Amino acid sequence: MFEKVIIPFNFSRDSHYAIECLKKIPDLSQLVLLHIVYNRNPSPVRGTASPEVDYARLRLEEVKRGLDLPGVQVKIIVEEVTGGEISDMISRAVMQEGTSLVVMGRRGRGRIETLFLGSAASDVLSHSAVDLLLVHAPEGDDAKRDEVVAPCPGLFSNVLVCTDFSEPDIGVILHQEKPWIHHATLFHAVSPGDFEGEMKSAVDSAQARLETMRDTLVHGRIPVQVRVSVGSPAEEILAFAKQEDVSLIILKSSGKRGLLTSLIGSTTAKVAQGTKKPVLVLKRSLIKT
């Protein structure tokens, strides 16, 4: 369950939309709004904070007063830094606050980054050890970021669960920790092979494994269907998500943290870059290894 959540808040429409999406997460008890002031020209006087720090804190207090999250404790953190990576600062705040989920916009504030996954989001996706929910405000435009964003639709109403069958089993994770999913599609993409017989065998094997996983979720009273596709995993996931108008794409990051290279270019990052749907990346494998 996601009881403690942190949002790296940069006052963009995506940041406000991230808060809207939190309303769909049951049992939320604590929210941390983290804003980082990157000051490349700090004052030569020790202990003198940038005026941007006070301004950001005032703006966050205003955001906090406008929140409609009954029963949720909201904490504001404004950090001024002069160097380093934004993702490292986010990770440090996650550890200090004991949060289990980072929620952030898919894109950064720069005009070039609006076309791609924002640099901070990319780094958190690659290196964070806790779950990450990437969201994108419908028809969002940073030039109009002060406008009220649209309500977040039911995140868990029609979920696409993508698996490569790595451990820990994503079906077990969802059964134990996400029982509030309304409907799920278990999805696996088989890479094209050279021989028809081998391809059919791979598809049949994947179908059988998905059906076993489905039985676990069905016993948890989650309506589930299975789908096996042939092709590039990222492309097949994106096509199915668009075709079925899913509410959320769930993937599980894999690999041991000590051996983990950048996920940019991997299936997870390609899906995050290529879809406007919310993407939830589970990092259980990184924590357990």
MARDO-693227 format. One record per residue (C-alpha): residue in one letter; x, y, z negated. Coordinates in Angstrom, 3 decimals, padded with zeros to 6 digits, always signed. Example, Ala and Ser with C-alpha at 12.3 -4.5 7.8 and 13.67 -1.06 7.14 Angstrom:
2
code=A c1=+012.300 c2=-004.500 c3=-007.800
code=S c1=+013.670 c2=-001.060 c3=-007.140
***
This chain:
289
code=M c1=+000.000 c2=+000.000 c3=+000.000
code=F c1=+001.087 c2=+003.553 c3=+000.628
code=E c1=+000.549 c2=+005.266 c3=-002.710
code=K c1=+003.428 c2=+007.758 c3=-002.420
code=V c1=+003.970 c2=+009.531 c3=+000.903
code=I c1=+006.359 c2=+012.224 c3=+002.069
code=I c1=+005.794 c2=+014.583 c3=+005.012
code=P c1=+008.777 c2=+016.529 c3=+006.393
code=F c1=+006.695 c2=+019.647 c3=+006.986
code=N c1=+007.816 c2=+022.198 c3=+009.577
code=F c1=+004.483 c2=+024.100 c3=+009.895
code=S c1=+003.851 c2=+022.712 c3=+013.393
code=R c1=+000.485 c2=+021.393 c3=+014.509
code=D c1=+001.875 c2=+017.883 c3=+014.182
code=S c1=+002.702 c2=+018.562 c3=+010.517
code=H c1=-000.846 c2=+019.708 c3=+009.816
code=Y c1=-002.182 c2=+016.728 c3=+011.744
code=A c1=-000.033 c2=+014.411 c3=+009.605
code=I c1=-001.941 c2=+015.638 c3=+006.557
code=E c1=-005.236 c2=+014.976 c3=+008.329
code=C c1=-004.149 c2=+011.401 c3=+008.997
code=L c1=-003.377 c2=+010.851 c3=+005.309
code=K c1=-007.094 c2=+011.078 c3=+004.616
code=K c1=-007.396 c2=+007.679 c3=+006.305
code=I c1=-004.937 c2=+005.963 c3=+003.952
code=P c1=-006.616 c2=+004.311 c3=+000.926
code=D c1=-005.125 c2=+004.548 c3=-002.572
code=L c1=-002.901 c2=+007.534 c3=-001.790
code=S c1=-001.871 c2=+009.037 c3=-005.129
code=Q c1=+001.101 c2=+011.309 c3=-004.431
code=L c1=+002.088 c2=+013.513 c3=-001.503
code=V c1=+005.413 c2=+015.298 c3=-001.150
code=L c1=+005.644 c2=+018.182 c3=+001.314
code=L c1=+009.305 c2=+018.632 c3=+002.199
code=H c1=+010.559 c2=+021.653 c3=+004.098
code=I c1=+014.217 c2=+022.044 c3=+004.986
code=V c1=+015.675 c2=+025.489 c3=+005.634
code=Y c1=+018.722 c2=+025.061 c3=+007.832
code=N c1=+020.868 c2=+028.128 c3=+007.105
code=R c1=+023.962 c2=+028.242 c3=+009.284
code=N c1=+024.998 c2=+031.639 c3=+007.855
code=P c1=+024.702 c2=+031.348 c3=+004.071
code=S c1=+025.271 c2=+034.329 c3=+001.799
code=P c1=+028.862 c2=+034.687 c3=+000.561
code=V c1=+027.428 c2=+035.319 c3=-002.912
code=R c1=+027.198 c2=+031.991 c3=-004.773
code=G c1=+023.685 c2=+031.072 c3=-005.869
code=T c1=+021.961 c2=+033.458 c3=-003.456
code=A c1=+019.207 c2=+031.694 c3=-001.535
code=S c1=+018.058 c2=+032.654 c3=+001.927
code=P c1=+014.838 c2=+034.713 c3=+002.041
code=E c1=+013.484 c2=+031.934 c3=+004.229
code=V c1=+013.400 c2=+029.652 c3=+001.196
code=D c1=+010.966 c2=+031.853 c3=-000.716
code=Y c1=+008.916 c2=+032.434 c3=+002.419
code=A c1=+008.689 c2=+028.697 c3=+003.128
code=R c1=+007.679 c2=+027.997 c3=-000.477
code=L c1=+004.894 c2=+030.578 c3=-000.270
code=R c1=+003.627 c2=+029.064 c3=+002.971
code=L c1=+003.696 c2=+025.566 c3=+001.494
code=E c1=+001.779 c2=+026.740 c3=-001.552
code=E c1=-000.839 c2=+028.112 c3=+000.815
code=V c1=-000.990 c2=+024.768 c3=+002.609
code=K c1=-001.314 c2=+022.985 c3=-000.726
code=R c1=-004.242 c2=+025.175 c3=-001.797
code=G c1=-006.045 c2=+024.328 c3=+001.418
code=L c1=-005.686 c2=+020.556 c3=+001.089
code=D c1=-008.739 c2=+018.350 c3=+000.786
code=L c1=-007.160 c2=+015.323 c3=-000.892
code=P c1=-009.107 c2=+014.610 c3=-004.099
code=G c1=-007.121 c2=+012.774 c3=-006.749
code=V c1=-003.810 c2=+013.188 c3=-004.932
code=Q c1=-000.886 c2=+014.849 c3=-006.716
code=V c1=+000.896 c2=+017.211 c3=-004.320
code=K c1=+004.522 c2=+018.199 c3=-004.810
code=I c1=+006.403 c2=+020.863 c3=-002.832
code=I c1=+010.118 c2=+020.657 c3=-002.124
code=V c1=+012.059 c2=+023.317 c3=-000.212
code=E c1=+015.708 c2=+022.528 c3=+000.458
code=E c1=+018.260 c2=+024.966 c3=+001.843
code=V c1=+021.177 c2=+023.335 c3=+003.612
code=T c1=+024.100 c2=+024.621 c3=+005.616
code=G c1=+025.101 c2=+021.429 c3=+007.393
code=G c1=+024.461 c2=+017.739 c3=+007.846
code=E c1=+021.658 c2=+015.779 c3=+009.470
code=I c1=+018.005 c2=+016.505 c3=+008.756
code=S c1=+017.316 c2=+012.752 c3=+008.666
code=D c1=+019.871 c2=+012.286 c3=+005.864
code=M c1=+018.118 c2=+014.942 c3=+003.795
code=I c1=+014.769 c2=+013.266 c3=+004.390
code=S c1=+016.211 c2=+009.901 c3=+003.343
code=R c1=+017.642 c2=+011.422 c3=+000.177
code=A c1=+014.270 c2=+012.934 c3=-000.732
code=V c1=+012.592 c2=+009.569 c3=-000.082
code=M c1=+014.953 c2=+007.874 c3=-002.520
code=Q c1=+014.595 c2=+010.573 c3=-005.168
code=E c1=+010.797 c2=+010.625 c3=-005.009
code=G c1=+010.320 c2=+006.873 c3=-004.603
code=T c1=+008.026 c2=+007.236 c3=-001.599
code=S c1=+007.127 c2=+004.219 c3=+000.532
code=L c1=+006.054 c2=+006.013 c3=+003.707
code=V c1=+007.330 c2=+008.926 c3=+005.785
code=V c1=+004.712 c2=+010.627 c3=+007.963
code=M c1=+005.935 c2=+013.052 c3=+010.580
code=G c1=+005.197 c2=+014.493 c3=+013.987
code=R c1=+006.528 c2=+012.731 c3=+017.043
code=R c1=+008.188 c2=+015.855 c3=+018.327
code=G c1=+010.420 c2=+018.667 c3=+017.144
code=R c1=+009.920 c2=+022.414 c3=+017.289
code=G c1=+012.187 c2=+023.095 c3=+020.267
code=R c1=+010.617 c2=+023.464 c3=+023.712
code=I c1=+012.800 c2=+020.716 c3=+025.186
code=E c1=+012.002 c2=+018.355 c3=+022.319
code=T c1=+008.273 c2=+018.763 c3=+022.916
code=L c1=+008.703 c2=+016.440 c3=+025.905
code=F c1=+010.412 c2=+013.700 c3=+023.920
code=L c1=+010.615 c2=+012.244 c3=+020.457
code=G c1=+011.864 c2=+015.031 c3=+018.183
code=S c1=+015.488 c2=+014.638 c3=+017.115
code=A c1=+014.681 c2=+014.389 c3=+013.402
code=A c1=+011.950 c2=+011.825 c3=+014.099
code=S c1=+014.375 c2=+009.845 c3=+016.274
code=D c1=+016.972 c2=+009.743 c3=+013.522
code=V c1=+014.471 c2=+008.749 c3=+010.848
code=L c1=+013.144 c2=+006.052 c3=+013.173
code=S c1=+016.656 c2=+004.715 c3=+013.657
code=H c1=+018.001 c2=+004.865 c3=+010.120
code=S c1=+015.206 c2=+005.129 c3=+007.546
code=A c1=+014.726 c2=+002.146 c3=+005.214
code=V c1=+011.045 c2=+002.883 c3=+004.510
code=D c1=+007.989 c2=+002.687 c3=+006.716
code=L c1=+007.445 c2=+005.502 c3=+009.193
code=L c1=+004.167 c2=+006.781 c3=+010.632
code=L c1=+004.606 c2=+008.959 c3=+013.724
code=V c1=+001.627 c2=+011.093 c3=+014.740
code=H c1=+000.884 c2=+013.663 c3=+017.402
code=A c1=-001.902 c2=+016.237 c3=+017.258
code=P c1=-004.343 c2=+015.873 c3=+020.166
code=E c1=-003.660 c2=+018.561 c3=+022.764
code=G c1=-001.123 c2=+019.983 c3=+020.349
code=D c1=+000.806 c2=+023.074 c3=+021.350
code=D c1=+003.379 c2=+024.616 c3=+019.033
code=A c1=+002.556 c2=+028.022 c3=+020.521
code=K c1=-000.865 c2=+027.646 c3=+018.861
code=R c1=+000.268 c2=+025.835 c3=+015.742
code=D c1=-001.737 c2=+028.047 c3=+013.369
code=E c1=-005.014 c2=+026.861 c3=+014.858
code=V c1=-007.011 c2=+024.226 c3=+012.984
code=V c1=-006.123 c2=+020.766 c3=+014.274
code=A c1=-008.715 c2=+018.157 c3=+015.140
code=P c1=-009.620 c2=+015.568 c3=+012.491
code=C c1=-007.601 c2=+012.381 c3=+012.614
code=P c1=-009.728 c2=+009.461 c3=+013.880
code=G c1=-009.954 c2=+006.193 c3=+011.952
code=L c1=-006.335 c2=+005.026 c3=+011.967
code=F c1=-007.195 c2=+001.453 c3=+011.088
code=S c1=-010.341 c2=+000.993 c3=+013.161
code=N c1=-008.725 c2=-000.682 c3=+016.194
code=V c1=-005.104 c2=-001.569 c3=+015.488
code=L c1=-002.599 c2=-003.018 c3=+017.949
code=V c1=-000.116 c2=-005.212 c3=+016.061
code=C c1=+002.989 c2=-005.960 c3=+018.122
code=T c1=+005.264 c2=-008.826 c3=+017.165
code=D c1=+008.465 c2=-010.405 c3=+018.419
code=F c1=+008.035 c2=-013.202 c3=+015.823
code=S c1=+011.013 c2=-012.057 c3=+013.766
code=E c1=+011.012 c2=-012.464 c3=+009.986
code=P c1=+009.409 c2=-011.374 c3=+007.778
code=D c1=+006.191 c2=-012.299 c3=+009.581
code=I c1=+004.243 c2=-009.138 c3=+010.420
code=G c1=+000.995 c2=-011.063 c3=+009.956
code=V c1=+001.922 c2=-011.869 c3=+006.361
code=I c1=+002.829 c2=-008.225 c3=+005.740
code=L c1=-000.531 c2=-007.033 c3=+007.020
code=H c1=-002.425 c2=-009.694 c3=+005.098
code=Q c1=-000.710 c2=-008.802 c3=+001.823
code=E c1=-000.410 c2=-005.051 c3=+002.098
code=K c1=-002.828 c2=-003.682 c3=+004.724
code=P c1=-006.150 c2=-005.460 c3=+004.056
code=W c1=-008.084 c2=-002.314 c3=+005.022
code=I c1=-007.565 c2=-002.815 c3=+008.760
code=H c1=-010.996 c2=-002.996 c3=+010.414
code=H c1=-009.991 c2=-004.789 c3=+013.609
code=A c1=-006.635 c2=-005.949 c3=+014.975
code=T c1=-005.162 c2=-007.263 c3=+018.210
code=L c1=-002.034 c2=-009.389 c3=+017.808
code=F c1=+000.164 c2=-008.723 c3=+020.816
code=H c1=+003.308 c2=-010.305 c3=+022.200
code=A c1=+005.010 c2=-009.615 c3=+025.525
code=V c1=+006.979 c2=-012.408 c3=+027.198
code=S c1=+009.867 c2=-011.195 c3=+029.332
code=P c1=+009.659 c2=-012.381 c3=+032.951
code=G c1=+011.705 c2=-015.494 c3=+033.713
code=D c1=+013.139 c2=-017.103 c3=+036.807
code=F c1=+011.100 c2=-020.297 c3=+036.713
code=E c1=+007.321 c2=-020.608 c3=+036.636
code=G c1=+007.413 c2=-023.672 c3=+034.361
code=E c1=+009.559 c2=-021.903 c3=+031.783
code=M c1=+007.297 c2=-018.838 c3=+031.905
code=K c1=+004.160 c2=-020.895 c3=+031.313
code=S c1=+005.845 c2=-022.691 c3=+028.412
code=A c1=+006.881 c2=-019.370 c3=+026.852
code=V c1=+003.361 c2=-017.938 c3=+027.231
code=D c1=+001.744 c2=-021.053 c3=+025.737
code=S c1=+004.178 c2=-021.030 c3=+022.819
code=A c1=+003.526 c2=-017.339 c3=+022.120
code=Q c1=-000.235 c2=-017.905 c3=+022.319
code=A c1=-000.031 c2=-020.719 c3=+019.774
code=R c1=+002.081 c2=-018.656 c3=+017.379
code=L c1=-000.281 c2=-015.678 c3=+017.639
code=E c1=-003.254 c2=-017.933 c3=+016.931
code=T c1=-001.534 c2=-019.226 c3=+013.794
code=M c1=-000.886 c2=-015.661 c3=+012.716
code=R c1=-004.501 c2=-014.781 c3=+013.496
code=D c1=-005.700 c2=-017.532 c3=+011.164
code=T c1=-003.775 c2=-015.885 c3=+008.322
code=L c1=-005.403 c2=-012.525 c3=+008.962
code=V c1=-008.880 c2=-013.954 c3=+009.550
code=H c1=-008.703 c2=-015.603 c3=+006.133
code=G c1=-008.073 c2=-012.100 c3=+004.846
code=R c1=-011.340 c2=-011.075 c3=+006.515
code=I c1=-009.728 c2=-008.995 c3=+009.254
code=P c1=-011.362 c2=-009.524 c3=+012.701
code=V c1=-008.494 c2=-010.417 c3=+015.026
code=Q c1=-007.972 c2=-011.183 c3=+018.708
code=V c1=-004.733 c2=-012.285 c3=+020.357
code=R c1=-003.156 c2=-011.207 c3=+023.615
code=V c1=-000.023 c2=-012.451 c3=+025.394
code=S c1=+001.326 c2=-010.400 c3=+028.273
code=V c1=+004.218 c2=-010.868 c3=+030.690
code=G c1=+006.580 c2=-008.004 c3=+031.398
code=S c1=+008.698 c2=-005.377 c3=+029.692
code=P c1=+007.549 c2=-005.294 c3=+026.026
code=A c1=+007.422 c2=-001.492 c3=+025.774
code=E c1=+005.608 c2=-001.068 c3=+029.087
code=E c1=+003.099 c2=-003.808 c3=+028.278
code=I c1=+002.406 c2=-002.354 c3=+024.824
code=L c1=+001.883 c2=+001.129 c3=+026.231
code=A c1=-000.419 c2=-000.125 c3=+028.984
code=F c1=-002.548 c2=-002.201 c3=+026.605
code=A c1=-002.776 c2=+000.603 c3=+024.022
code=K c1=-004.060 c2=+002.998 c3=+026.676
code=Q c1=-006.427 c2=+000.490 c3=+028.264
code=E c1=-008.020 c2=-000.543 c3=+024.962
code=D c1=-007.862 c2=+002.940 c3=+023.393
code=V c1=-006.337 c2=+001.602 c3=+020.194
code=S c1=-006.325 c2=+003.767 c3=+017.066
code=L c1=-002.825 c2=+002.792 c3=+015.864
code=I c1=+000.178 c2=+000.835 c3=+017.135
code=I c1=+002.065 c2=-001.171 c3=+014.505
code=L c1=+005.564 c2=-002.479 c3=+015.159
code=K c1=+008.202 c2=-003.920 c3=+012.872
code=S c1=+011.773 c2=-002.759 c3=+013.117
code=S c1=+014.188 c2=-005.661 c3=+013.195
code=G c1=+017.847 c2=-006.306 c3=+012.541
code=K c1=+020.096 c2=-006.081 c3=+009.518
code=R c1=+020.773 c2=-002.555 c3=+008.405
code=G c1=+024.537 c2=-003.028 c3=+008.350
code=L c1=+024.479 c2=-004.093 c3=+011.995
code=L c1=+021.732 c2=-001.737 c3=+013.118
code=T c1=+022.588 c2=+000.434 c3=+016.061
code=S c1=+020.454 c2=+003.271 c3=+017.347
code=L c1=+016.923 c2=+002.171 c3=+018.108
code=I c1=+016.655 c2=+004.759 c3=+020.859
code=G c1=+016.203 c2=+002.750 c3=+024.030
code=S c1=+014.684 c2=-000.185 c3=+022.132
code=T c1=+011.061 c2=-001.267 c3=+022.334
code=T c1=+010.124 c2=+000.655 c3=+019.183
code=A c1=+011.578 c2=+003.958 c3=+020.355
code=K c1=+010.232 c2=+003.569 c3=+023.898
code=V c1=+006.742 c2=+003.003 c3=+022.543
code=A c1=+007.051 c2=+005.968 c3=+020.167
code=Q c1=+008.228 c2=+008.162 c3=+023.024
code=G c1=+005.702 c2=+006.954 c3=+025.553
code=T c1=+002.406 c2=+007.024 c3=+023.675
code=K c1=+000.170 c2=+009.704 c3=+022.200
code=K c1=-001.261 c2=+007.157 c3=+019.774
code=P c1=-000.097 c2=+007.094 c3=+016.140
code=V c1=+002.743 c2=+004.592 c3=+015.660
code=L c1=+003.453 c2=+002.836 c3=+012.361
code=V c1=+006.922 c2=+001.292 c3=+012.115
code=L c1=+007.316 c2=-001.255 c3=+009.315
code=K c1=+010.816 c2=-001.540 c3=+007.916
code=R c1=+010.416 c2=-004.557 c3=+005.638
code=S c1=+013.149 c2=-006.516 c3=+007.404
code=L c1=+015.670 c2=-003.747 c3=+006.704
code=I c1=+014.806 c2=-003.691 c3=+003.006
code=K c1=+014.971 c2=-007.446 c3=+002.552
code=T c1=+018.297 c2=-008.068 c3=+004.306
***
